[in-house]
Amino acid sequence: MKVAGLFSGIGGLELPFQQHGASTSMLCDIWEPSRRVLQARFPGIPIKGDIAELRSIPAGTDVVTAGFPCTDLSQAGKTAGITGKDSGLVAHVFRLLANRKVDWLVLENVRNMLVLDEGKAMSYLISRLEALKFKWAYRLVDSRFSGVPHRRHRVLFVASRHHDPREVLFADESGEPADRRLRDDVYGFYWTEGLAGLGWAQDAVPPLKGGSSIGIPSPPGIWVRDAPHGRRFVVPSIEDAEALQGFPRGWTAPSHDGSKNGPRWKLVGNAVTVGVADWLVGRLVKPGPVVVKSSPWSRLGRWPEAAFGYDGKAWQFEASYWPVKRRYRHLADVVRLDKAAPLSLRATAGFLERTGRSKLRFDEAFLADLRRHVSAMEPGITSGRKRPTVAAAAAA
């Protein structure tokens, strides 16, 4: 099996193909930091730049992968839709497929494309696939099924002209596991929010983000209930983030350009979770009988979370976000909590101030620990200087 990766990022989709014995014919990404990582981690593989300038997919390619830009589709992005400047680049995938017959196409993107503009992105993708005579299937999954403590929902799209994509995406079904396997002393949340959302995740972190538009990283916060005060709220390191996405620690180190923040958080936040891709690749290599129930779907109304179709026909599937249950690694076993930086005074105070204005309900123990963390982080605790108020710290 030979694979060509488009919008390759740091190779989250492509790495498992190598681990399953496939070869890589080409990788493509326009961003220089991504190409630096790809060159270091996939030595000897041709690395291309702008997909708009790519003339063709290499001959002999069996699989094309494309985790195309989510910038215009994500809730955290511009929500311009599938015709936006960045997400609209997926049109080049279909241009290239029109001129090169391949066995399989794998697409990946954010959950929000199922609902944004009433699912116009989905309608576009499927219309382009069917115009090229592809059968298609998609399934919404949660990265936690692969064993990482990272609650991350993504749509996996598999299409083929000659094979049945149902035998890839719907050959496994385990159902969501009971919460009793999760630890109740470590929780992830977004310290950058607090008014309308929280991103609360038990024994996991909410979806890692690429950072702000100017490259400032915004890792999630972690509440460690049994840690000493001053250490109960921490943020994961970039190496922790790599591990939360299933990469070896240090995977993105070749990308660093010497700037203060660097590109690593954006690279990791935009990546495909390696374990998710590993499951999918395993089923591409060895398809199985369909085990998920389905029913005819008219293609009207809300887009289902899992479906299959071709030539104007479609079926919706009763699939969970958990095709399999791989051994779960607890958050405290992935993030090096003893080395994680404490959440800063300014960040904690700002978040605490927003919770006071929010209509959300918060755990009282969580709020009490936030106040204690502010006290522990305040300057002058041992010097006798007057402590600033929470509001003053938030505004500092």
C-alpha positions as CSV (number, residue, x, y, z in Angstrom):
1,M,0.0,0.0,0.0
2,K,1.3,3.4,-1.0
3,V,0.1,6.6,0.6
4,A,0.1,10.3,-0.4
5,G,-0.6,12.8,2.3
6,L,-2.2,16.2,1.6
7,F,-2.4,18.9,4.3
8,S,-0.1,16.6,6.2
9,G,0.6,18.8,9.2
10,I,2.9,16.8,11.5
11,G,1.9,13.4,10.0
12,G,-0.8,12.2,12.5
13,L,-2.7,10.6,9.7
14,E,0.3,9.3,7.8
15,L,2.5,8.0,10.6
16,P,0.3,4.9,11.3
17,F,0.4,3.9,7.6
18,Q,4.2,3.5,8.0
19,Q,3.7,1.6,11.2
20,H,1.4,-0.8,9.3
21,G,4.0,-1.4,6.7
22,A,2.8,1.0,4.0
23,S,5.1,3.3,2.0
24,T,4.7,7.0,1.5
25,S,4.8,8.4,-2.0
26,M,4.5,12.1,-1.0
27,L,3.6,14.5,1.8
28,C,2.3,18.1,1.2
29,D,1.9,21.1,3.5
30,I,2.3,24.8,2.8
31,W,3.5,25.8,6.3
32,E,7.2,25.7,6.7
33,P,7.2,24.6,10.4
34,S,5.1,21.6,9.3
35,R,7.5,20.7,6.6
36,R,10.4,20.9,9.0
37,V,8.7,18.3,11.2
38,L,7.8,16.1,8.2
39,Q,11.4,16.3,6.8
40,A,12.8,15.2,10.2
41,R,10.2,12.5,11.0
42,F,9.7,11.1,7.4
43,P,13.3,11.2,6.0
44,G,13.6,10.5,2.3
45,I,10.0,11.2,1.5
46,P,9.3,14.0,-1.1
47,I,7.7,17.0,0.7
48,K,5.7,19.4,-1.3
49,G,4.4,22.9,-0.4
50,D,1.3,24.7,-1.7
51,I,-1.4,22.2,-2.8
52,A,-2.7,24.8,-5.3
53,E,0.6,24.3,-7.2
54,L,0.6,20.5,-7.0
55,R,0.1,19.1,-10.5
56,S,-0.6,15.5,-9.7
57,I,-0.6,12.7,-7.1
58,P,2.4,10.3,-7.7
59,A,1.6,7.3,-9.9
60,G,1.0,4.1,-8.0
61,T,-0.6,5.8,-5.0
62,D,-3.3,3.7,-3.3
63,V,-4.5,6.0,-0.6
64,V,-4.8,9.8,-0.4
65,T,-5.1,11.3,3.1
66,A,-6.3,14.9,3.7
67,G,-6.9,16.4,7.1
68,F,-7.8,19.7,5.4
69,P,-7.8,23.0,7.2
70,C,-10.6,23.4,9.8
71,T,-10.1,27.2,10.2
72,D,-13.3,28.1,8.5
73,L,-15.3,25.2,10.0
74,S,-14.4,25.2,13.6
75,Q,-16.3,26.9,16.4
76,A,-13.0,28.4,17.5
77,G,-12.3,29.6,14.0
78,K,-13.8,32.0,11.5
79,T,-16.8,29.8,10.6
80,A,-16.7,31.1,7.0
81,G,-17.7,27.7,5.9
82,I,-16.4,25.3,3.3
83,T,-15.9,28.1,0.7
84,G,-13.6,30.0,3.1
85,K,-10.1,30.8,2.1
86,D,-8.5,28.0,4.1
87,S,-11.1,25.2,4.3
88,G,-12.0,25.8,0.7
89,L,-8.6,24.4,-0.3
90,V,-10.1,21.0,-0.1
91,A,-11.3,21.6,-3.6
92,H,-7.8,20.8,-4.8
93,V,-8.1,17.3,-3.4
94,F,-11.0,16.6,-5.8
95,R,-9.0,18.3,-8.6
96,L,-6.2,15.9,-8.0
97,L,-8.4,12.9,-7.6
98,A,-10.1,13.6,-11.0
99,N,-6.7,12.9,-12.6
100,R,-5.4,10.0,-10.6
101,K,-7.4,6.9,-9.8
102,V,-6.7,5.8,-6.2
103,D,-8.3,3.0,-4.1
104,W,-9.1,5.0,-1.0
105,L,-9.5,8.6,0.2
106,V,-9.4,9.5,3.9
107,L,-10.6,12.9,5.1
108,E,-10.6,14.3,8.7
109,N,-12.1,17.5,10.1
110,V,-14.0,19.0,13.0
111,R,-17.4,18.0,14.4
112,N,-18.8,21.5,13.7
113,M,-18.9,20.8,9.9
114,L,-21.9,18.6,10.5
115,V,-24.0,21.6,11.7
116,L,-22.3,24.8,10.4
117,D,-24.6,26.4,7.8
118,E,-26.9,23.4,8.1
119,G,-24.1,21.0,7.1
120,K,-23.2,22.8,3.8
121,A,-19.6,21.5,4.1
122,M,-21.0,17.9,4.2
123,S,-23.2,18.5,1.2
124,Y,-20.2,19.9,-0.7
125,L,-17.9,17.0,0.1
126,I,-20.4,14.4,-0.7
127,S,-21.5,16.0,-4.0
128,R,-17.8,16.2,-5.1
129,L,-17.2,12.6,-4.1
130,E,-20.3,11.3,-5.9
131,A,-19.4,13.3,-9.0
132,L,-16.2,11.2,-9.0
133,K,-18.2,8.0,-8.5
134,F,-17.0,7.4,-5.0
135,K,-18.9,5.5,-2.3
136,W,-18.5,7.3,0.9
137,A,-18.9,6.9,4.7
138,Y,-18.2,9.0,7.7
139,R,-18.2,8.6,11.4
140,L,-17.9,11.0,14.4
141,V,-15.4,9.6,16.9
142,D,-13.8,10.7,20.2
143,S,-10.0,10.4,20.5
144,R,-10.4,8.8,23.9
145,F,-11.4,5.5,22.3
146,S,-7.7,5.2,21.3
147,G,-6.6,5.4,24.9
148,V,-5.5,9.0,25.2
149,P,-7.1,11.2,27.9
150,H,-8.1,13.8,25.4
151,R,-11.8,14.4,24.6
152,R,-11.6,15.3,21.0
153,H,-14.5,14.8,18.5
154,R,-13.6,14.5,14.9
155,V,-15.3,13.4,11.7
156,L,-13.5,10.6,9.8
157,F,-14.5,10.3,6.1
158,V,-13.5,7.3,4.1
159,A,-14.4,6.9,0.4
160,S,-13.6,4.5,-2.4
161,R,-14.6,3.8,-6.0
162,H,-14.0,0.1,-5.8
163,H,-14.3,-0.9,-2.1
164,D,-17.0,-0.6,0.6
165,P,-16.1,2.1,3.1
166,R,-18.6,0.6,5.6
167,E,-16.2,-2.3,6.1
168,V,-13.7,0.3,7.5
169,L,-15.7,2.7,9.6
170,F,-18.5,0.4,10.7
171,A,-16.7,-2.9,11.3
172,D,-16.2,-2.1,15.0
173,E,-18.5,-0.9,17.7
174,S,-17.9,-0.9,21.4
175,G,-20.2,1.8,22.8
176,E,-19.2,4.5,25.2
177,P,-17.6,3.1,28.4
178,A,-18.9,3.7,31.9
179,D,-17.4,6.6,33.8
180,R,-16.4,4.3,36.7
181,R,-13.1,3.6,35.0
182,L,-12.2,7.3,35.2
183,R,-10.3,8.9,38.1
184,D,-12.2,11.6,40.0
185,D,-9.2,13.6,41.3
186,V,-8.0,15.2,38.0
187,Y,-10.1,17.3,35.6
188,G,-9.3,19.3,32.5
189,F,-10.9,22.7,31.6
190,Y,-10.4,25.8,29.5
191,W,-9.1,28.5,31.8
192,T,-9.5,31.0,28.9
193,E,-13.3,30.6,29.1
194,G,-15.6,30.6,32.1
195,L,-18.5,32.7,30.9
196,A,-20.4,30.6,28.4
197,G,-18.3,27.5,28.4
198,L,-15.8,25.5,30.4
199,G,-14.7,22.5,28.4
200,W,-15.0,20.3,31.5
201,A,-13.4,16.9,31.2
202,Q,-13.1,14.2,33.9
203,D,-9.7,12.5,33.8
204,A,-9.0,14.1,30.4
205,V,-8.4,17.4,28.8
206,P,-10.8,19.2,26.4
207,P,-9.7,19.5,22.8
208,L,-6.2,21.0,22.4
209,K,-6.3,24.2,20.4
210,G,-3.7,25.7,18.1
211,G,-3.4,28.9,20.1
212,S,-4.4,32.4,19.3
213,S,-4.3,34.1,15.9
214,I,-0.9,35.7,16.9
215,G,0.6,32.4,18.0
216,I,0.1,32.7,21.8
217,P,-0.4,29.1,23.1
218,S,-3.4,28.5,25.3
219,P,-3.1,25.0,26.8
220,P,-6.0,23.8,28.9
221,G,-5.9,23.9,32.7
222,I,-5.8,20.8,34.9
223,W,-7.3,20.7,38.4
224,V,-5.4,18.2,40.6
225,R,-7.6,17.9,43.6
226,D,-5.1,16.2,46.0
227,A,-2.0,18.4,45.1
228,P,-0.6,21.0,47.5
229,H,-2.1,24.4,47.3
230,G,-0.2,26.4,44.6
231,R,0.0,23.1,42.6
232,R,-3.7,22.3,42.2
233,F,-4.0,24.1,39.0
234,V,-1.4,23.4,36.3
235,V,-1.0,23.6,32.5
236,P,0.5,20.8,30.4
237,S,3.8,21.4,28.6
238,I,4.1,21.1,24.8
239,E,5.7,17.7,25.3
240,D,2.6,16.7,27.4
241,A,0.4,17.9,24.5
242,E,2.3,15.8,22.0
243,A,1.7,12.8,24.2
244,L,-2.0,13.7,24.6
245,Q,-2.2,13.5,20.8
246,G,-0.4,10.1,20.7
247,F,2.9,11.4,19.4
248,P,6.3,10.7,21.0
249,R,7.5,13.5,23.2
250,G,9.5,16.0,21.2
251,W,7.9,15.1,17.9
252,T,7.5,18.8,16.9
253,A,10.8,20.0,18.2
254,P,12.3,20.3,14.7
255,S,9.7,23.0,13.9
256,H,10.9,25.5,16.4
257,D,12.0,28.8,14.8
258,G,13.6,30.5,17.8
259,S,10.6,32.8,18.5
260,K,9.2,33.2,22.0
261,N,6.1,31.1,21.5
262,G,7.1,29.1,18.4
263,P,4.7,27.1,16.2
264,R,4.6,23.9,18.2
265,W,1.2,24.4,20.0
266,K,-0.5,25.3,16.7
267,L,1.0,22.2,15.1
268,V,-0.1,19.9,17.9
269,G,-3.5,21.5,18.2
270,N,-4.2,21.0,14.5
271,A,-3.0,17.4,14.4
272,V,-4.9,14.2,14.0
273,T,-4.7,12.0,17.1
274,V,-2.3,9.2,16.1
275,G,-4.3,6.4,17.8
276,V,-7.4,7.4,16.0
277,A,-5.6,7.1,12.6
278,D,-4.0,3.9,13.7
279,W,-7.5,2.2,14.2
280,L,-8.7,3.5,10.8
281,V,-5.5,2.4,9.0
282,G,-5.8,-1.1,10.6
283,R,-9.3,-1.4,9.1
284,L,-8.1,-0.1,5.7
285,V,-5.5,-2.9,5.7
286,K,-8.0,-5.5,7.0
287,P,-11.7,-4.5,6.4
288,G,-14.3,-6.4,8.4
289,P,-18.0,-7.2,8.3
290,V,-20.4,-4.4,9.1
291,V,-21.6,-4.7,12.8
292,V,-23.3,-1.3,13.2
293,K,-27.1,-1.0,12.6
294,S,-28.3,1.3,9.9
295,S,-31.5,2.6,8.3
296,P,-32.3,4.5,5.1
297,W,-31.7,8.3,5.3
298,S,-33.4,10.8,3.0
299,R,-30.5,13.3,3.2
300,L,-33.0,15.9,4.6
301,G,-32.7,17.7,7.8
302,R,-29.9,17.4,10.3
303,W,-26.8,15.5,9.3
304,P,-26.4,12.2,11.3
305,E,-23.2,11.5,13.2
306,A,-22.5,8.5,11.0
307,A,-23.7,7.7,7.5
308,F,-22.9,5.9,4.2
309,G,-24.0,6.6,0.7
310,Y,-23.4,6.6,-3.1
311,D,-25.1,7.8,-6.2
312,G,-27.8,9.8,-4.4
313,K,-28.7,7.0,-1.9
314,A,-27.8,7.2,1.9
315,W,-28.1,5.3,5.2
316,Q,-27.6,6.6,8.7
317,F,-25.8,4.4,11.2
318,E,-26.3,4.0,15.0
319,A,-22.6,4.3,15.7
320,S,-21.1,5.5,19.0
321,Y,-18.0,7.7,19.2
322,W,-16.1,4.6,20.4
323,P,-15.5,2.0,17.7
324,V,-13.1,0.2,20.0
325,K,-11.9,0.6,23.6
326,R,-8.2,0.6,23.8
327,R,-6.5,0.6,27.2
328,Y,-7.2,4.0,28.7
329,R,-4.2,6.0,30.1
330,H,-5.2,8.3,32.9
331,L,-4.5,12.0,32.6
332,A,-2.1,11.8,35.6
333,D,-0.2,9.1,33.8
334,V,0.3,11.1,30.6
335,V,0.8,14.6,31.8
336,R,3.9,15.0,34.0
337,L,2.0,16.8,36.7
338,D,5.0,17.2,39.0
339,K,6.8,19.2,36.3
340,A,3.8,21.0,34.9
341,A,3.8,24.8,35.3
342,P,1.2,26.2,37.7
343,L,-1.6,28.2,36.2
344,S,-0.5,31.9,36.6
345,L,-2.0,34.3,39.0
346,R,-3.3,36.5,36.2
347,A,-4.9,33.5,34.4
348,T,-6.4,32.1,37.6
349,A,-7.8,35.4,38.8
350,G,-9.2,36.2,35.3
351,F,-10.9,32.9,35.1
352,L,-12.3,33.2,38.7
353,E,-13.6,36.6,37.9
354,R,-15.5,35.3,34.9
355,T,-17.1,32.5,36.8
356,G,-18.6,35.1,39.1
357,R,-20.4,36.7,36.1
358,S,-21.3,33.4,34.5
359,K,-24.7,31.6,34.5
360,L,-22.9,28.3,34.5
361,R,-22.9,26.1,37.6
362,F,-19.5,25.3,39.1
363,D,-18.4,22.7,41.6
364,E,-18.0,24.5,44.9
365,A,-14.8,22.6,45.7
366,F,-13.4,23.7,42.3
367,L,-14.2,27.4,43.1
368,A,-12.7,27.1,46.6
369,D,-9.5,25.6,45.2
370,L,-9.3,28.4,42.6
371,R,-9.4,31.0,45.4
372,R,-6.8,29.2,47.4
373,H,-4.6,29.0,44.3
374,V,-4.9,32.8,43.8
375,S,-3.8,33.2,47.4
376,A,-0.9,30.8,47.0
377,M,0.3,32.5,43.8
378,E,-0.1,36.1,45.1
379,P,3.2,38.0,45.6
380,G,4.0,39.2,49.0
381,I,2.6,36.3,50.9
382,T,5.8,35.8,52.9
383,S,7.1,39.4,52.5
384,G,4.3,41.0,54.4
385,R,3.2,43.1,51.3
386,K,-0.5,43.7,50.9
387,R,-2.2,41.2,48.6
388,P,-3.9,42.5,45.5
389,T,-7.6,41.7,45.0
390,V,-8.7,39.1,42.5
391,A,-10.1,41.8,40.2
392,A,-6.8,43.7,40.4
393,A,-4.8,40.6,39.6
394,A,-7.1,39.8,36.6
395,A,-6.6,43.3,35.2
396,A,-2.9,43.3,35.7
